[in-house]
Amino acid sequence: MPLSFDLRRKQNSLSRNRRFGYRWTQFDFVLWVVPCSLVLLASVLIASTQRHVNYADWYQHLIIAVIGILIARGLAQVPLDRVRSFLMPIYGLTVASLLAVRFVGTSALGAQRWLSIAGFNVQPSEFAKLIAIIGLAAVLDGHQVTRPINLLKPFSVILPLWLLVFFQPDLGTSLVFGAVLLAMLYWSGMPLEWVLLVISTIFTAVLAGLFPVALFFWIPLMAILAFRSLPKRNFAAAITIALQSFIAWITPWLWLNGLKDYQRDRLVLFLDPSKDPLGGGYHLLQSTVGIGSGGLLGTGLLQGQLTKLRFIPEQHTDFIFSALGEETGFLGTMLVIIGFFSLMVRLLTIAREARTDFESLVVIGVLAMLVFQVMVNISMTIGLGPVTGIPLPFMSYGRTALLVNFIALGLCSSVARRGYTASRSW
C-alpha cells in the first residue's frame, strides 16, 4: 500500500534534517570560524587605517579571503597524497618564480619580492613557505633522523628556497623557514637536544655581537650538550666547538655585509627605539603608544585617533595589531590572542589524529608557520622584538599571504576530514 502524502513528507523532512545534522557535525568550527572572524575584524581595522585617503584595501582583503576560502574548501575534498604527486613540478615552478623575482621582480620598500602578473603583484616567497612544508613532509615521511647525516635530505629541500628568499632580501620570511624546519624535524623524531644545538647557533651570533666574553662559557656548554646527545661523542664535541667558533667569528662580517642598513636598524633599535625616534625606532614607539592608548576597552572601531591620523606608516600591513589595540583595547587583543590559541590547539589535534605521517607533518608545518608569525608579529608591535616584516596571519593586509594561509588551512582540513576522529563535532 503506498505511503500517504503526509507520511512521505514527514520522512523526507526527517531525511533532510539528518543530512543537515551530518553536514554540521562535519563542519570544523574552530578551523573555519576563527580565521573568518579574524578576517572580518581585520577588514574593519584596515578601513580605519585608511579613512581619509582616496584608496581602501579593506574590500580587497575580503575578496581575497573569499577566494581563499573557496580554494581551501576545494582542497579539503582532495586527499593530500594527490597533492604530493604534483610536488616536484610545483617545487620547480616555485624555484623558477623566486629566480624570476631577482631579474624581473617588482621592488617596493627597499626589497624586490614581487612578480607582476596580469596587473597583480604576487609574492612567490609566500607560496615558497607552503611548498617547503609539503616538501619537508614528503622527505621526512618514513625518514628517521637518528644520525646527523640524516639531516642532509631535509636541508637540501629547504636550503634553495631559503637562500633565494633571504637574498631578495626578505629576512622575516627566511626566519619562518627555520622555524618550520625545526618544528617538523622534532615532530619527525629528531631528539630535542639536537633542536637546541641548532637554535644555539642563533644565540652564538647574538652573543658574538653583544657579549663576546660570554662565548667562553657558552661554546663549551654547547660542546657538552653535543657530547651527551650525539654519536661519536668526542668528534661531535670538537665539531660543535669549531662550528660555534666559526659562527662567532663570521657574525661581525655578516652583520656589515650580509644585511641592509634598514635590517640592521630593525634588529637593534627594538632594544632602545628612542635612540632614533624619527627613523628606525619610529614604528615601534608609535605602535606601543597606540596600543597603550586603547586602555581596557579601546576607543571603539573606526574611532582610533592615532590610527585616523596615520601616525604609523603602512599600519594596515605589519602593524595592524597596533590598530587593534587602540580601537578594541586590552579586551579585544586578548580575544584575538585566544582565537589564535584555539586555532593552534585545533591544528595540533589534527596533526596528532592524522592517519599518515605525511599528513601529520604537513599540519605541524602549517602550525609552526602560523605560531611563529603570530608570536613574532605581536612581539614586534608591543616593543618586545625587532621589526622583521612578518605579517599577522589573516589580519595584516597582504593578498598573497592571506591566500596562502587559507590554502594551508584547506590542506589541514583535508587531513582533519580523514583523521581517526573525523566524525567528531567541533
VEXDREN-2710 file (C-alpha; in Angstrom, 1 decimal):
% VEXDREN-2710
k/r/px/py/pz
1/MET/0.0/0.0/0.0
2/PRO/1.6/3.3/-1.0
3/LEU/2.5/5.7/1.7
4/SER/0.3/8.7/2.4
5/PHE/1.4/12.1/1.2
6/ASP/1.8/13.4/4.8
7/LEU/3.9/10.4/5.8
8/ARG/6.2/10.8/2.8
9/ARG/6.6/14.5/3.6
10/LYS/7.5/13.7/7.2
11/GLN/10.1/11.1/6.1
12/ASN/11.6/13.5/3.6
13/SER/11.8/16.2/6.2
14/LEU/13.5/13.8/8.7
15/SER/15.9/12.7/6.0
16/ARG/16.8/16.4/5.2
17/ASN/17.3/17.1/8.9
18/ARG/19.6/14.1/9.2
19/ARG/21.7/15.2/6.2
20/PHE/21.9/18.7/7.6
21/GLY/22.9/17.4/11.0
22/TYR/25.6/15.2/9.4
23/ARG/27.0/18.1/7.5
24/TRP/27.0/20.3/10.6
25/THR/29.0/17.6/12.5
26/GLN/31.5/17.6/9.7
27/PHE/31.9/21.4/9.9
28/ASP/35.2/22.2/11.6
29/PHE/34.0/25.1/13.7
30/VAL/37.4/26.3/15.0
31/LEU/39.3/25.7/11.8
32/TRP/37.0/28.0/9.8
33/VAL/35.1/30.3/12.1
34/VAL/38.2/31.7/13.8
35/PRO/40.1/32.7/10.7
36/CYS/37.0/34.1/9.0
37/SER/36.2/36.2/12.2
38/LEU/39.8/37.5/12.2
39/VAL/39.5/38.5/8.5
40/LEU/36.2/40.4/9.1
41/LEU/37.7/42.2/12.1
42/ALA/40.8/43.0/10.1
43/SER/38.8/44.5/7.2
44/VAL/37.3/47.0/9.7
45/LEU/40.7/47.8/11.1
46/ILE/42.2/48.2/7.6
47/ALA/39.3/50.6/6.7
48/SER/40.1/52.5/9.9
49/THR/43.7/53.0/8.9
50/GLN/42.7/54.4/5.5
51/ARG/39.7/56.6/6.5
52/HIS/41.0/59.8/4.9
53/VAL/42.8/58.6/1.8
54/ASN/41.5/58.1/-1.8
55/TYR/42.0/54.3/-1.7
56/ALA/40.8/51.5/0.5
57/ASP/42.2/48.0/0.8
58/TRP/39.6/46.5/3.1
59/TYR/37.4/45.2/0.4
60/GLN/40.3/43.6/-1.4
61/HIS/41.1/41.9/1.9
62/LEU/37.6/40.4/2.0
63/ILE/37.6/39.5/-1.7
64/ILE/40.9/37.6/-1.4
65/ALA/39.6/35.9/1.7
66/VAL/36.5/34.7/-0.1
67/ILE/38.7/33.4/-3.0
68/GLY/41.0/31.7/-0.4
69/ILE/38.1/30.1/1.3
70/LEU/36.7/28.7/-1.9
71/ILE/40.1/27.2/-2.8
72/ALA/40.5/25.8/0.7
73/ARG/37.1/24.2/0.7
74/GLY/38.0/22.6/-2.6
75/LEU/41.4/21.3/-1.3
76/ALA/39.6/19.9/1.7
77/GLN/37.9/17.4/-0.5
78/VAL/41.3/16.2/-2.0
79/PRO/43.5/13.6/-0.2
80/LEU/47.0/15.0/0.4
81/ASP/48.5/12.1/-1.5
82/ARG/47.2/13.6/-4.7
83/VAL/48.8/17.0/-3.8
84/ARG/52.0/15.1/-3.1
85/SER/52.1/13.6/-6.6
86/PHE/52.5/17.1/-8.0
87/LEU/55.2/18.1/-5.6
88/MET/58.2/18.1/-7.9
89/PRO/56.8/20.3/-10.7
90/ILE/55.3/22.7/-8.2
91/TYR/58.7/22.8/-6.4
92/GLY/60.4/23.5/-9.6
93/LEU/57.9/26.3/-10.5
94/THR/58.4/27.9/-7.1
95/VAL/62.2/28.0/-7.5
96/ALA/61.8/29.4/-11.0
97/SER/59.4/32.1/-9.7
98/LEU/61.9/33.1/-6.9
99/LEU/64.6/33.3/-9.5
100/ALA/62.4/35.4/-11.7
101/VAL/62.0/37.9/-8.8
102/ARG/65.7/38.5/-9.0
103/PHE/65.6/39.6/-12.6
104/VAL/62.1/40.9/-13.4
105/GLY/60.6/41.4/-10.0
106/THR/58.9/44.5/-8.7
107/SER/60.6/46.5/-6.0
108/ALA/58.9/48.2/-3.0
109/LEU/60.1/49.4/0.4
110/GLY/63.7/48.6/-0.3
111/ALA/63.2/45.0/-1.4
112/GLN/62.5/43.1/-4.6
113/ARG/59.9/40.5/-3.7
114/TRP/57.0/40.6/-6.1
115/LEU/56.2/39.5/-9.6
116/SER/53.6/41.5/-11.6
117/ILE/51.2/39.0/-13.2
118/ALA/48.2/40.4/-15.1
119/GLY/48.3/43.6/-13.2
120/PHE/48.5/41.9/-9.8
121/ASN/51.6/41.8/-7.6
122/VAL/52.3/38.2/-6.4
123/GLN/54.8/37.4/-3.7
124/PRO/56.4/33.9/-4.6
125/SER/58.1/33.7/-1.2
126/GLU/54.7/33.2/0.5
127/PHE/54.0/30.2/-1.7
128/ALA/57.6/29.0/-1.1
129/LYS/56.7/28.6/2.6
130/LEU/53.9/26.2/1.8
131/ILE/55.9/24.3/-0.8
132/ALA/58.7/23.9/1.8
133/ILE/56.3/22.4/4.3
134/ILE/54.9/19.9/1.8
135/GLY/58.4/19.1/0.5
136/LEU/59.8/18.5/4.0
137/ALA/56.8/16.4/4.9
138/ALA/57.4/14.2/1.9
139/VAL/61.1/13.8/2.7
140/LEU/60.6/13.2/6.4
141/ASP/57.8/10.7/5.9
142/GLY/59.5/7.4/6.8
143/HIS/62.9/9.1/7.1
144/GLN/64.1/8.9/10.7
145/VAL/66.6/11.5/11.8
146/THR/68.8/9.3/14.0
147/ARG/72.2/10.5/12.8
148/PRO/73.4/13.9/11.7
149/ILE/73.9/12.7/8.2
150/ASN/70.1/12.2/8.0
151/LEU/69.7/15.9/8.1
152/LEU/71.1/16.3/4.5
153/LYS/67.8/15.4/2.8
154/PRO/65.6/17.9/4.7
155/PHE/68.2/20.6/4.4
156/SER/68.6/20.0/0.7
157/VAL/64.8/20.6/0.3
158/ILE/64.6/23.9/2.2
159/LEU/68.1/25.4/1.5
160/PRO/67.5/26.6/-2.1
161/LEU/64.2/28.2/-1.1
162/TRP/65.7/29.8/2.0
163/LEU/68.7/31.3/0.1
164/LEU/66.5/32.7/-2.7
165/VAL/64.2/34.4/-0.2
166/PHE/67.0/35.6/2.1
167/PHE/68.8/37.4/-0.7
168/GLN/65.7/39.2/-2.0
169/PRO/66.2/40.4/0.8
170/ASP/63.3/39.1/2.9
171/LEU/64.7/38.4/6.4
172/GLY/61.3/37.9/8.0
173/THR/60.1/35.2/5.7
174/SER/63.5/33.5/5.8
175/LEU/63.2/33.2/9.5
176/VAL/59.9/31.4/9.1
177/PHE/61.7/28.7/7.1
178/GLY/63.9/28.0/10.0
179/ALA/61.0/27.7/12.5
180/VAL/59.2/25.3/10.2
181/LEU/62.2/23.2/9.6
182/LEU/63.0/22.8/13.3
183/ALA/59.4/22.0/14.3
184/MET/59.0/19.4/11.6
185/LEU/62.3/17.8/12.4
186/TYR/61.3/17.5/16.0
187/TRP/57.9/16.1/15.2
188/SER/59.5/13.5/12.9
189/GLY/61.5/12.2/15.9
190/MET/64.7/14.2/16.0
191/PRO/66.0/14.5/19.6
192/LEU/65.2/17.7/21.4
193/GLU/68.9/18.2/22.2
194/TRP/69.6/18.4/18.5
195/VAL/67.0/21.1/18.1
196/LEU/68.6/23.0/21.0
197/LEU/72.0/22.7/19.3
198/VAL/70.6/24.2/16.1
199/ILE/68.9/27.0/17.9
200/SER/72.1/27.7/19.9
201/THR/73.8/29.0/16.7
202/ILE/71.4/32.0/16.8
203/PHE/72.4/32.7/20.4
204/THR/76.0/32.4/19.5
205/ALA/75.6/35.0/16.8
206/VAL/73.8/37.3/19.3
207/LEU/76.5/36.9/21.9
208/ALA/79.2/37.5/19.4
209/GLY/77.8/40.9/18.7
210/LEU/76.7/41.9/22.2
211/PHE/78.6/40.0/24.8
212/PRO/81.7/38.3/23.3
213/VAL/83.1/37.4/26.7
214/ALA/80.1/35.1/27.3
215/LEU/81.2/32.9/24.4
216/PHE/83.9/31.4/26.6
217/PHE/81.2/29.9/28.7
218/TRP/78.5/29.3/26.0
219/ILE/80.6/27.4/23.4
220/PRO/81.9/24.8/26.0
221/LEU/78.3/24.4/27.3
222/MET/77.1/23.5/23.7
223/ALA/80.1/21.2/23.3
224/ILE/79.0/19.3/26.5
225/LEU/75.4/19.1/25.1
226/ALA/76.8/17.7/21.8
227/PHE/79.0/15.2/23.7
228/ARG/76.0/13.9/25.6
229/SER/73.5/13.6/22.8
230/LEU/75.3/13.0/19.5
231/PRO/77.0/9.8/18.3
232/LYS/80.9/9.7/18.2
233/ARG/80.9/12.0/21.2
234/ASN/84.5/13.3/21.1
235/PHE/84.2/14.1/17.4
236/ALA/80.8/15.7/17.8
237/ALA/82.0/17.9/20.6
238/ALA/85.0/19.0/18.5
239/ILE/82.8/19.8/15.5
240/THR/80.4/21.8/17.7
241/ILE/83.3/23.9/19.1
242/ALA/84.6/24.5/15.6
243/LEU/81.2/25.4/14.2
244/GLN/80.2/27.7/17.0
245/SER/83.6/29.4/16.9
246/PHE/83.2/29.9/13.1
247/ILE/79.8/31.5/13.6
248/ALA/81.1/33.8/16.3
249/TRP/84.0/34.8/14.0
250/ILE/81.9/35.4/10.9
251/THR/78.9/37.1/12.6
252/PRO/80.5/40.6/12.5
253/TRP/81.3/40.3/8.8
254/LEU/77.8/39.1/8.0
255/TRP/76.4/42.0/10.1
256/LEU/78.2/44.5/8.0
257/ASN/78.0/42.9/4.6
258/GLY/75.0/40.4/4.7
259/LEU/72.3/42.8/5.9
260/LYS/70.9/46.1/4.5
261/ASP/71.2/49.2/6.7
262/TYR/67.4/49.2/7.5
263/GLN/67.6/45.5/8.5
264/ARG/70.4/46.2/11.0
265/ASP/68.4/49.1/12.4
266/ARG/65.4/46.8/12.8
267/LEU/67.3/44.2/14.7
268/VAL/68.9/46.6/17.1
269/LEU/66.6/49.5/17.7
270/PHE/63.8/47.5/19.4
271/LEU/66.2/47.4/22.5
272/ASP/66.0/51.2/22.7
273/PRO/63.9/52.8/19.9
274/SER/64.3/56.2/21.5
275/LYS/67.8/56.3/20.0
276/ASP/66.3/57.1/16.6
277/PRO/62.7/58.2/17.4
278/LEU/62.2/59.7/13.9
279/GLY/63.9/56.9/12.0
280/GLY/64.2/53.2/12.6
281/GLY/62.6/53.4/16.1
282/TYR/59.5/55.4/14.9
283/HIS/57.3/52.5/14.1
284/LEU/58.0/50.8/17.5
285/LEU/57.4/53.9/19.5
286/GLN/54.1/54.9/17.8
287/SER/52.9/51.3/17.9
288/THR/53.4/50.9/21.7
289/VAL/51.8/54.4/22.2
290/GLY/48.8/53.4/20.1
291/ILE/48.3/50.1/21.9
292/GLY/48.7/51.7/25.3
293/SER/46.2/54.5/24.5
294/GLY/43.5/51.8/23.9
295/GLY/43.3/51.0/27.6
296/LEU/40.9/48.2/28.7
297/LEU/38.1/48.6/26.2
298/GLY/39.6/50.7/23.4
299/THR/38.4/53.8/21.7
300/GLY/35.9/51.9/19.5
301/LEU/36.2/50.6/16.0
302/LEU/36.9/53.4/13.4
303/GLN/37.4/55.8/16.3
304/GLY/41.2/55.5/17.0
305/GLN/42.8/58.9/16.8
306/LEU/46.4/57.7/16.2
307/THR/45.1/55.3/13.6
308/LYS/43.0/58.0/12.0
309/LEU/45.9/60.5/11.8
310/ARG/48.1/57.7/10.3
311/PHE/51.0/58.1/12.8
312/ILE/52.2/54.6/11.8
313/PRO/53.0/54.3/8.1
314/GLU/51.7/51.2/6.4
315/GLN/49.8/50.3/9.6
316/HIS/47.4/48.1/7.7
317/THR/50.1/45.6/7.0
318/ASP/52.7/44.5/9.6
319/PHE/51.3/46.8/12.4
320/ILE/47.6/46.0/12.2
321/PHE/47.8/44.7/15.8
322/SER/48.5/48.3/17.0
323/ALA/45.2/49.5/15.4
324/LEU/43.5/46.5/17.1
325/GLY/45.0/47.6/20.5
326/GLU/44.0/51.2/20.1
327/GLU/40.4/50.6/18.9
328/THR/39.4/47.4/20.9
329/GLY/41.7/47.8/23.9
330/PHE/43.2/45.0/26.1
331/LEU/40.0/43.0/25.9
332/GLY/39.9/43.0/22.1
333/THR/43.6/42.0/21.8
334/MET/43.1/39.2/24.3
335/LEU/40.1/37.8/22.4
336/VAL/42.2/37.8/19.2
337/ILE/45.0/36.0/21.0
338/ILE/42.6/33.5/22.4
339/GLY/41.2/32.9/18.9
340/PHE/44.7/32.3/17.6
341/PHE/45.4/29.9/20.5
342/SER/42.3/27.9/19.9
343/LEU/43.2/27.6/16.2
344/MET/46.7/26.4/17.1
345/VAL/45.3/23.8/19.6
346/ARG/42.9/22.5/16.9
347/LEU/45.8/22.2/14.4
348/LEU/47.8/20.3/16.9
349/THR/44.9/17.9/17.5
350/ILE/44.5/17.4/13.7
351/ALA/48.2/16.6/13.5
352/ARG/48.0/14.0/16.3
353/GLU/45.0/12.3/14.8
354/ALA/46.2/12.2/11.2
355/ARG/46.2/8.8/9.6
356/THR/49.7/9.1/8.0
357/ASP/53.0/10.6/9.0
358/PHE/53.0/12.7/5.8
359/GLU/49.7/14.3/6.7
360/SER/50.7/14.9/10.3
361/LEU/53.9/16.6/9.2
362/VAL/52.1/18.9/6.8
363/VAL/49.8/20.1/9.6
364/ILE/52.7/20.6/12.0
365/GLY/54.5/22.6/9.4
366/VAL/51.4/24.9/8.9
367/LEU/51.1/25.1/12.7
368/ALA/54.8/26.1/13.1
369/MET/54.4/28.7/10.3
370/LEU/51.4/30.3/11.9
371/VAL/52.6/30.2/15.5
372/PHE/56.0/31.8/14.6
373/GLN/54.3/34.6/12.6
374/VAL/51.8/35.4/15.4
375/MET/54.4/35.4/18.1
376/VAL/56.9/37.5/16.2
377/ASN/54.4/40.0/14.9
378/ILE/52.7/40.6/18.2
379/SER/56.1/40.8/20.0
380/MET/57.2/43.4/17.4
381/THR/54.2/45.6/17.7
382/ILE/54.4/45.8/21.6
383/GLY/58.1/46.5/21.6
384/LEU/59.4/43.1/22.7
385/GLY/61.0/42.1/19.4
386/PRO/62.7/43.6/16.3
387/VAL/60.7/44.8/13.3
388/THR/61.1/41.8/10.9
389/GLY/58.4/42.5/8.4
390/ILE/56.4/39.3/9.3
391/PRO/52.6/39.8/8.9
392/LEU/49.9/38.8/11.3
393/PRO/48.1/35.8/9.8
394/PHE/44.6/36.6/8.5
395/MET/44.8/40.2/9.7
396/SER/47.7/42.0/8.1
397/TYR/46.8/43.2/4.6
398/GLY/48.7/41.2/2.0
399/ARG/46.9/39.4/-0.8
400/THR/49.4/36.6/-1.4
401/ALA/49.9/35.9/2.3
402/LEU/46.2/35.7/3.0
403/LEU/45.6/33.4/0.1
404/VAL/48.4/31.1/1.2
405/ASN/47.1/31.0/4.7
406/PHE/43.7/29.8/3.6
407/ILE/45.3/27.3/1.2
408/ALA/47.2/25.9/4.2
409/LEU/44.0/25.6/6.1
410/GLY/42.5/23.8/3.2
411/LEU/45.3/21.2/3.4
412/CYS/44.8/20.9/7.2
413/SER/41.0/20.5/6.7
414/SER/41.7/17.6/4.2
415/VAL/43.7/15.9/6.9
416/ALA/41.0/16.5/9.5
417/ARG/38.3/15.0/7.3
418/ARG/40.3/11.8/7.1
419/GLY/41.6/11.6/10.6
420/TYR/40.8/9.0/13.2
421/THR/38.1/11.1/14.8
422/ALA/36.8/12.9/11.7
423/SER/33.2/12.4/12.6
424/ARG/33.5/14.2/15.9
425/SER/31.9/17.6/16.0
426/TRP/33.9/20.7/16.7
END
